Amino acid sequence: MDGNNGNISGNLPHDIMINVLKRLPAKSLARFKSVAKDWYHLFKSPYFISLHLHHHRDNNNLFLLLHRIPQSNNHQSQSSSSSSSCLIGPDFKVHNPRFIDFDTPEKIIGSCNGLLCVRHTDSHRLSIWNPATREIRQVPETLLDIKSFYYFGFGFSPAVNDYKVVRISVSDDVDGVLVLDNVRVTRAEVYSLTTGSWKEIDATILQTLYLMSSSVTADGVMFWQAITADPDHEGEFVVSFDIGQEMFTLLKDLPSPLSTYSTHSRNNILAVHNNKLAMFHHFINRSFDSSAIDLWVLEDERWVKQYSVGPFSRILYPLSIWRDEIVCREELPGRVDVCSRVETVLSLFNPYSNELKKLPAERDHYYYVPFNYAESLVPVANITHEQ
């Protein structure tokens, strides 16, 4: 490179230079921005941001973000505790044991293209943060009453090239006490990073539903599990929200369990598999010492079974999918912690090789929420990168 004229190519062909630079972590690129104006503008360009994102979002480069929340015997002490997150790399090592440290209780709403949506539980405020670039945007206060209870979603729509946050408000408490029978969806609103503002959206289709899960996002659509509040039409549903069209719909035809496994209970868990909505069927046997897992994926509006694994000689709770493997909470038979809870560890199960290995995460006194995380240069201000 010629340091006098700011030519970043030098004797290296431009395409080779770009191919090298897109593989570097954001921290390294941040140091290079001061080398030449051309480099500064390159790293800010939608073209390079997109190349860098696609490389780091690939399965071989995808990180597992474990959001740690201290366990507690009572809600009060947990709400006053701090929380943090650690980062596990594709090499199965902890790359950053304190990737995110919060002095106050925080909740990660979602992870998308290197951006995290974080809820500050003490103040009810939201932030959009890129940990790699250290850029942060404080989301303005919402339109609706903060005394209500909420469900959130966060994601990106390539159709409109925008990141959005959805906040679904459920009915308020009764005399200061949250009553499950009254927790029904009442209103919803959406925040756009492009416009920087909230607007209320039509949630009429949700007003007879109880939401039963956190959200997952796949291919520009957010999803939640729900059951009907109408006793005459009982059933389970998946609520979908198209980020681009800003419209809620219901998926009523859910996959039916085909397992012949003799079970005490079956749970459904939403996940994402190859950027498509997926659903785990989780089975526990009658003696509570064995479990099995099915995975279904929604393809062209039809549920397709991907695999059945187990029964296992222990209880494995599927949490998410990372690099085609199942992130599980694994019970340790015969072991209890100081609070008389069955001890658990985070494990990774390969459904193709049947290999089960423990994740390198602290075990005691933490509740973990897993997220896939891809380091990126995506800005939190005016979103202009291409997908």
C-alpha positions in Angstrom: 0.0 0.0 0.0 1.2 3.5 -0.8 0.9 5.4 2.5 1.1 8.8 0.8 -1.9 8.5 -1.5 -4.1 6.2 0.5 -4.2 3.5 -2.2 -5.3 0.4 -0.3 -4.6 -2.1 -3.1 -0.9 -1.6 -3.6 0.4 -4.6 -5.6 -2.3 -6.9 -4.3 -5.3 -7.5 -6.6 -8.4 -5.8 -5.3 -10.6 -9.0 -5.2 -7.9 -10.9 -3.3 -7.5 -8.0 -0.8 -11.3 -8.0 -0.2 -11.3 -11.7 0.2 -8.7 -11.4 2.9 -10.3 -8.5 4.7 -13.8 -10.0 4.9 -12.3 -12.8 7.0 -10.9 -10.5 9.7 -12.7 -9.8 13.0 -14.3 -6.4 13.4 -11.8 -5.4 16.1 -9.0 -5.8 13.6 -10.8 -3.9 10.9 -11.5 -1.1 13.4 -7.7 -0.6 13.8 -7.2 -0.5 10.0 -9.8 2.2 9.4 -7.2 4.9 10.4 -4.6 3.6 7.9 -6.3 5.1 4.9 -9.4 7.0 3.9 -10.1 4.3 1.3 -10.2 1.6 3.9 -12.4 3.7 6.2 -15.0 4.1 3.4 -14.6 0.5 2.3 -15.5 -0.8 5.8 -18.5 1.5 6.0 -19.8 0.5 2.5 -22.9 -1.7 2.2 -21.0 -3.9 -0.2 -18.2 -4.8 2.3 -20.5 -5.0 5.3 -22.6 -7.6 3.4 -19.6 -9.6 2.4 -18.2 -9.6 5.9 -21.6 -10.6 7.4 -22.1 -13.5 4.9 -18.7 -14.9 5.7 -19.1 -14.7 9.5 -22.7 -15.9 9.4 -21.6 -19.2 7.8 -22.0 -22.3 10.0 -18.3 -22.7 10.1 -17.9 -19.3 11.7 -21.0 -19.0 13.8 -20.7 -18.4 17.5 -22.9 -19.6 20.3 -23.9 -16.8 22.7 -24.9 -18.0 26.1 -26.8 -15.4 28.0 -26.4 -16.2 31.7 -29.0 -15.3 34.3 -28.3 -16.2 37.9 -30.7 -18.7 39.4 -32.6 -17.8 42.5 -35.2 -19.2 44.9 -37.3 -16.1 44.7 -38.3 -13.7 42.0 -37.2 -10.7 44.0 -33.5 -11.7 44.4 -33.3 -12.7 40.7 -34.7 -9.4 39.5 -32.0 -7.6 41.5 -29.1 -9.7 40.2 -26.8 -8.8 37.4 -26.5 -10.9 34.2 -23.8 -11.6 31.7 -23.0 -13.6 28.6 -20.2 -15.8 27.3 -19.2 -16.6 23.7 -18.3 -20.1 22.5 -16.6 -20.4 19.1 -16.8 -23.0 16.3 -13.7 -24.5 17.8 -15.8 -25.4 20.9 -13.7 -23.1 23.1 -14.8 -20.1 25.2 -13.6 -17.1 23.2 -14.9 -14.5 25.7 -16.0 -15.6 29.1 -17.4 -12.1 29.8 -18.6 -11.2 26.3 -21.3 -9.0 27.8 -21.4 -7.9 31.4 -24.4 -6.1 32.8 -24.3 -4.4 36.2 -28.1 -4.4 36.2 -30.5 -7.2 35.2 -30.9 -7.3 31.4 -32.6 -9.7 29.0 -31.4 -10.3 25.5 -34.6 -10.3 23.3 -32.9 -11.5 20.1 -29.7 -11.8 18.1 -29.7 -11.0 14.3 -26.8 -10.4 12.0 -24.5 -9.3 14.8 -27.0 -7.0 16.4 -28.5 -7.7 19.8 -31.8 -6.4 21.1 -31.5 -5.9 24.9 -34.2 -5.1 27.4 -33.2 -3.3 30.5 -35.5 -4.9 33.0 -35.2 -2.2 35.7 -36.2 0.7 33.3 -38.2 -1.3 30.7 -36.1 0.4 28.0 -34.7 -1.3 24.9 -31.3 -1.0 23.2 -30.0 -2.2 19.9 -26.3 -3.1 20.2 -23.5 -4.3 18.0 -21.0 -5.7 20.4 -18.3 -6.0 17.7 -18.3 -2.3 16.8 -19.5 -1.2 20.2 -22.2 0.9 18.6 -25.5 1.2 20.5 -28.8 2.7 19.8 -31.2 3.6 22.7 -34.8 2.7 21.5 -37.2 5.5 22.5 -40.1 4.8 24.9 -43.0 2.9 23.4 -46.5 4.1 22.8 -48.2 1.7 25.2 -48.5 1.6 28.9 -45.3 0.2 30.5 -47.3 -1.4 33.3 -48.5 -4.2 31.1 -46.7 -7.5 30.5 -45.0 -8.0 27.1 -43.7 -10.5 24.6 -41.0 -9.3 22.2 -39.5 -10.2 18.9 -36.4 -8.9 17.0 -35.4 -9.6 13.4 -34.5 -8.4 9.9 -36.5 -8.4 6.7 -34.5 -8.5 3.5 -37.7 -7.5 1.6 -37.6 -4.0 3.2 -33.9 -4.0 4.3 -34.9 -3.1 7.9 -34.5 -4.4 11.4 -37.6 -4.2 13.6 -38.6 -4.8 17.2 -42.1 -6.1 18.0 -43.7 -5.6 21.4 -46.9 -7.5 22.1 -48.9 -6.2 25.1 -51.0 -8.6 27.1 -53.8 -7.8 29.6 -52.7 -6.2 32.8 -52.7 -7.7 36.2 -55.7 -7.8 38.6 -55.1 -5.8 41.8 -51.3 -6.0 41.2 -51.3 -9.8 40.8 -50.6 -11.4 37.4 -53.5 -13.9 36.8 -52.8 -16.4 34.0 -56.5 -16.5 32.9 -56.3 -12.8 32.1 -53.0 -12.8 30.3 -54.4 -12.3 26.8 -53.0 -10.3 23.9 -54.5 -6.8 23.8 -52.3 -4.6 21.6 -49.0 -4.6 19.6 -46.5 -2.2 18.2 -43.4 -2.3 16.0 -40.2 -0.2 16.1 -38.2 0.3 12.9 -34.5 1.1 12.9 -34.9 2.9 9.6 -37.5 5.3 10.8 -36.4 5.3 14.5 -40.0 5.3 15.7 -42.8 3.1 17.0 -46.2 2.6 15.6 -49.2 0.5 16.7 -50.2 -2.4 14.5 -53.3 -4.5 14.2 -53.3 -7.4 16.7 -57.0 -8.3 16.5 -56.2 -11.8 15.4 -54.3 -12.4 18.6 -56.9 -11.2 21.1 -58.1 -14.7 22.0 -54.7 -16.2 22.5 -52.2 -16.8 25.3 -48.6 -16.5 24.1 -46.5 -19.4 25.5 -42.9 -18.8 24.4 -40.2 -16.4 23.5 -39.8 -15.6 19.8 -37.6 -17.1 17.1 -37.0 -15.4 13.8 -36.4 -17.1 10.4 -36.3 -15.6 6.9 -37.9 -12.3 7.8 -40.6 -13.7 10.0 -41.0 -13.8 13.8 -42.7 -16.7 15.5 -44.3 -17.5 19.0 -46.1 -20.4 20.4 -49.7 -19.8 21.5 -52.8 -21.5 22.8 -56.4 -20.3 22.4 -58.2 -18.6 25.3 -61.5 -19.7 23.9 -62.7 -22.9 25.7 -64.9 -23.8 22.8 -62.0 -23.9 20.3 -59.1 -25.3 22.3 -55.8 -25.8 20.4 -52.2 -24.9 19.9 -51.0 -22.4 17.3 -47.9 -20.7 16.1 -48.2 -16.9 15.7 -46.2 -15.5 12.9 -45.3 -11.9 12.2 -44.0 -10.9 8.7 -41.4 -8.2 9.5 -41.7 -6.6 6.0 -45.5 -6.5 5.8 -46.0 -6.0 9.5 -48.8 -8.5 9.6 -49.7 -11.3 12.1 -51.0 -14.6 10.9 -51.7 -18.0 12.6 -50.3 -21.4 11.8 -52.9 -23.8 12.9 -51.7 -27.1 11.3 -48.8 -28.1 13.6 -46.9 -31.3 13.2 -48.4 -34.3 15.0 -46.2 -36.5 17.2 -45.6 -39.9 15.6 -43.4 -41.3 18.3 -44.4 -44.7 19.8 -42.3 -43.7 22.9 -44.4 -44.3 26.1 -44.4 -40.8 27.5 -45.4 -38.9 30.6 -45.2 -35.6 28.8 -44.6 -34.0 25.5 -43.4 -30.4 24.9 -43.1 -28.3 21.7 -40.1 -26.0 21.4 -39.6 -23.6 18.5 -36.2 -23.3 16.8 -34.6 -22.3 13.6 -33.0 -24.8 11.2 -31.2 -23.5 8.1 -33.1 -20.2 8.3 -36.5 -22.0 8.4 -39.0 -22.4 11.3 -38.5 -25.6 13.1 -40.2 -27.4 16.0 -38.8 -29.9 18.5 -41.1 -32.5 19.9 -39.6 -33.4 23.3 -40.8 -36.6 25.1 -40.1 -37.7 28.7 -41.0 -41.2 29.8 -43.2 -42.2 32.6 -40.4 -42.9 35.0 -38.7 -39.6 34.4 -35.3 -41.1 33.5 -35.4 -41.1 29.7 -36.2 -38.7 26.9 -36.5 -38.5 23.1 -36.5 -35.7 20.5 -38.1 -35.2 17.1 -37.3 -32.3 14.8 -39.8 -30.9 12.2 -39.1 -28.1 9.8 -41.7 -25.9 8.0 -40.9 -26.2 4.2 -43.3 -24.6 1.7 -46.1 -24.4 4.2 -45.7 -28.1 5.0 -44.1 -29.7 8.1 -41.4 -32.1 7.2 -39.8 -34.4 9.8 -36.0 -34.2 9.8 -35.1 -36.8 12.4 -36.0 -38.7 15.6 -33.2 -39.2 18.2 -33.3 -41.2 21.4 -34.5 -42.5 23.7 -31.7 -41.3 25.8 -30.8 -42.8 29.2 -31.2 -39.3 30.7 -33.3 -36.2 30.3 -32.2 -33.9 27.6 -34.2 -30.7 27.0 -33.6 -29.2 23.5 -33.1 -25.4 23.6 -32.0 -24.4 20.1 -29.9 -25.4 17.1 -26.3 -24.3 16.6 -24.3 -25.4 13.5 -26.8 -28.3 12.9 -26.4 -29.6 16.4 -28.9 -29.4 19.3 -28.1 -27.2 22.3 -29.5 -29.1 25.3 -30.0 -28.8 29.0 -28.9 -32.1 30.4 -30.0 -33.4 33.8 -27.4 -35.1 35.9 -29.1 -38.1 37.5 -28.8 -38.3 41.3 -27.2 -34.8 41.7 -28.9 -31.8 43.2 -27.6 -28.3 43.9 -27.7 -26.3 47.1 -31.3 -25.3 46.3 -32.4 -28.9 46.0 -32.8 -28.6 42.2 -31.6 -31.4 39.9 -28.2 -30.3 38.6 -28.0 -29.6 34.9 -25.2 -28.9 32.4 -25.4 -27.4 28.9 -24.6 -30.0 26.2 -24.4 -30.2 22.5 -25.9 -33.3 20.7 -25.1 -34.2 17.2 -28.2 -35.9 15.7 -26.2 -37.5 12.9 -23.3 -39.0 14.9 -25.2 -39.3 18.2 -22.3 -37.7 19.9 -23.1 -35.8 23.2 -20.6 -33.4 24.6 -20.7 -30.9 27.4 -20.4 -27.2 26.5 -17.6 -25.3 28.3 -20.0 -23.2 30.4 -20.2 -22.6 34.1 -22.7 -24.9 35.6 -23.7 -23.7 39.1 -26.3 -21.1 39.8 -26.8 -20.0 36.2 -29.8 -20.3 33.8 -28.7 -20.1 30.2 -30.5 -18.8 27.1 -28.7 -19.6 23.9 -28.5 -17.5 20.8 -26.6 -17.8 17.5 -24.2 -14.9 17.1 -22.4 -13.8 14.0 -19.9 -11.0 14.3 -20.6 -8.2 11.9 -20.1 -4.5 10.9 -23.8 -3.9 10.6 -24.5 -0.3 11.9 -27.3 0.4 14.4 -28.1 3.8 12.8 -29.3 4.0 9.2 -29.4 0.4 8.0 -28.2 0.2 4.4 -26.5 -3.1 4.0 -27.8 -5.7 1.5 -28.8 -9.2 2.4 
